[in-house]
Amino acid sequence: MANLMKELVSGVVESVLKEILKKAGGTTATKRQKRQTRSATTGRFKKAPAAKAKPAKKQVSRRKTAASRSKTS
């Protein structure tokens, strides 16, 4: 009887683990690539100009309106 229970439990555990491992792969969509533009004169690929870093915006605290404060969520 104990052997039967052990076999049943091990079978269930095995199938659950197999199911979990099967779903763990996680497929993602492939990333689309833009076509590279070539230089008209040399025929080599153009390098994209590096974008200049913008200064960080100052954070402004906005006070909620009376109507939004009175709402209950």
Backbone as a ProteinNet text record, in pm:
[ID]
protein_1_A
[PRIMARY]
MANLMKELVSGVVESVLKEILKKAGGTTATKRQKRQTRSATTGRFKKAPAAKAKPAKKQVSRRKTAASRSKTS
[TERTIARY]
83.3	0	87.5	191.1	281.6	355.9	390.1	462.4	374.3	246	150.2	135.8	125.2	113	238.4	354.4	482.3	492.2	449.2	452.6	358.8	240.8	140.9	192	245	296.4	413.6	505.5	622.7	581.3	480	430	370.2	292.7	230.9	338.2	434.3	542.5	622.4	650.9	726.9	654	523	445.1	433.8	419.5	411.2	543.4	654	785.9	808.6	767	782.8	702.8	581.9	494.1	556	609.7	670.5	791.7	876.3	997.2	965	856.1	818.1	779.1	711.1	663.9	771	881.8	983.3	1060.5	1050.4	1129.8	1105.7	981.3	948.7	995.1	914	954.5	917.2	1007.4	980.8	984.7	913.5	911	1049.5	1085.8	1217.2	1219.6	1333	1346.8	1367.2	1295.8	1308.3	1428.3	1502.2	1619.9	1592	1640.2	1629.1	1740.5	1711.2	1815.1	1915.4	2042.6	2146	2157.6	2176.7	2194.4	2343.4	2372.8	2512.2	2547.4	2671.4	2721.2	2723.6	2681.4	2675.9	2815.6	2913.8	3047.9	3130.5	3138.2	3225.7	3153.3	3023.2	2948.5	2952.6	3015.5	3021.9	2897.3	2874	2758.6	2783	2679.7	2691.1	2678.4	2753.6	2740.5	2641.6	2546.5	2445.6	2512.5	2480.6	2540.5	2490.3	2581.2	2544.9	2455.6	2345	2251.1	2310.9	2297.9	2351.8	2261.6	2323.7	2248.5	2178.6	2050.3	1974.3	1989	1991.7	2000	1871.8	1886.9	1772.2	1673	1544.1	1440.1	1425	1400.3	1380.9	1243.3	1237.9	1109.8	1024.5	899	806.4	697.7	676.6	570.3	439.2	342.4	212.8	113.4	49.1	-49.2	-177.7	-234.9	-359.6	-471.6	-566.3	-681.8	-773.5	-860.5	-952.6	-1041.5	-1082.1	-1169.5	-1098.1	-970.9	-898.1	-863.5	-845.7	-817.7	-939.7	-1056.7	-1177.8	-1223.8	-1165.9	-1204.3	-1157.1	-1240.5	-1198.7	-1176	-1065.8	-1034.3	-1065.8
-120	0	126	124	238.5	257.5	145.2	149.6	211.5	177.3	229.4	381.2	426.2	570.3	644.4	584.8	646.3	659.7	556.1	556.1	661.9	672.9	769.6	912.7	940.3	1074.5	1109.4	1015.1	1043.6	1067.9	995.7	1016.1	1153.8	1198.7	1331.9	1440.2	1425.6	1523.8	1532.5	1417.4	1414.7	1487.7	1460.1	1523.1	1673.7	1716.5	1860.7	1928.6	1867.7	1925.1	1933.3	1830	1828.1	1941.6	1963.7	2069.7	2207.4	2226.3	2355.2	2382.4	2280.9	2299.2	2322.2	2263.9	2281.4	2425.9	2490.3	2627.1	2732.2	2690.3	2785.6	2851.4	2800	2851.8	2997.9	3039.5	3180.2	3229.1	3214.5	3260.3	3406.2	3483.8	3624.7	3646.4	3747.4	3779.5	3826.3	3796	3836.9	3987.8	4046.5	4191	4223.5	4324.4	4362.7	4455	4437.7	4520.7	4618.6	4741.1	4839.8	4814.4	4844.8	4830.8	4944.3	4913	5014.3	5093.3	5223.8	5306.5	5314.7	5315.2	5322.2	5463.9	5498.1	5627.6	5630.5	5742.6	5753.2	5751.7	5807.2	5818.6	5691.7	5640.7	5525.8	5392.1	5391.8	5266.9	5190.5	5249.6	5185.3	5221.9	5149	5179.1	5307	5390.5	5515.3	5486.4	5559.1	5547	5652.4	5612	5704.8	5804.3	5933	6031.5	6009.5	6022.2	6000.7	6114.9	6079.8	6180.9	6248.5	6381.7	6455.8	6435.4	6422.6	6400.3	6529.6	6516.5	6633.1	6647.8	6772	6788.2	6738.6	6688.8	6633.5	6743.6	6711	6808.9	6816.9	6937.3	6956.7	6903.3	6829.8	6774.5	6881.7	6883.8	6983.4	6908.9	6944.9	6877.4	6949.5	6873.9	6932.5	6898.5	6998.9	6976	6925.5	6823.9	6769.1	6870.1	6863.5	6952.6	6902	6988.3	6952.2	6835.7	6835.4	6727.7	6593.2	6592.4	6466.1	6420.2	6513.8	6476.1	6414.2	6459.9	6412	6276.2	6231.8	6100.6	5989.4	5886.9	5769.9	5655.1	5585.4	5476.5	5342
0	0	0	85.3	93.8	-38.7	-99.9	-227.5	-336.2	-333	-430.2	-415.2	-289.7	-262	-306.5	-276.7	-314.4	-466.8	-536.7	-682.3	-739.7	-679.2	-724.5	-704.5	-586	-554.7	-643.7	-662.4	-745.7	-891.1	-937.3	-1073.2	-1090.4	-992	-996.8	-992.6	-903.2	-889.7	-1019.2	-1077.7	-1203.5	-1315.2	-1326.9	-1434	-1412.8	-1287.6	-1258.5	-1291.6	-1252.2	-1282.7	-1433	-1505.1	-1649.9	-1713.5	-1661.1	-1712.1	-1685.6	-1566.3	-1530.1	-1618.5	-1635.1	-1715.1	-1861.5	-1908.4	-2048	-2075.4	-1979	-1997.8	-1967.2	-1910.8	-1865.1	-1978.1	-2101.1	-2212.3	-2239.3	-2246.8	-2270.2	-2405.1	-2507.6	-2640	-2658.8	-2714.1	-2741.1	-2891.9	-2935.2	-3077.7	-3121	-3244.8	-3294.1	-3315.9	-3290	-3305.9	-3453.9	-3500.8	-3641.3	-3657.3	-3764.2	-3788.1	-3900.7	-3882.5	-3989.2	-4089.5	-4213.9	-4315.8	-4299	-4314	-4300.7	-4430.4	-4415.1	-4534.8	-4566.4	-4694.9	-4737.8	-4781.2	-4764.2	-4807.4	-4959.8	-5017.3	-5163.2	-5224.3	-5154.1	-5211.6	-5193	-5073.6	-5048.1	-5056.3	-5036.9	-5041	-4910.1	-4809.5	-4677.5	-4597.6	-4491.9	-4406.8	-4328.5	-4319.6	-4245.8	-4096.7	-4018.1	-3873.5	-3826.6	-3743.2	-3693	-3598.7	-3613.8	-3522.6	-3380.4	-3285.4	-3145.1	-3097.4	-3034.8	-2985.9	-2863.5	-2858.5	-2745	-2623.6	-2507.8	-2384.6	-2343.6	-2311.4	-2267.4	-2116.8	-2067.8	-1922.6	-1855	-1734.9	-1663.1	-1630.1	-1642.4	-1609.6	-1458.8	-1412.5	-1269.7	-1232	-1121.7	-1079.6	-1015.1	-1055.5	-1001.7	-927.4	-800.8	-727	-758.2	-803.3	-836.7	-727.3	-676.7	-571.5	-635.2	-573.7	-626.7	-612.1	-703	-693.8	-583.9	-536.9	-429.4	-471.2	-598.2	-646.3	-641.5	-680.2	-682.9	-541.2	-446.3	-307.5	-241.5	-282.6	-218	-270.5	-381.7	-436.2	-343.9	-332.2	-254.1	-350	-331.7	-424.7	-367.9
[MASK]
+++++++++++++++++++++++++++++++++++++++++++++++++++++++++++++++++++++++++

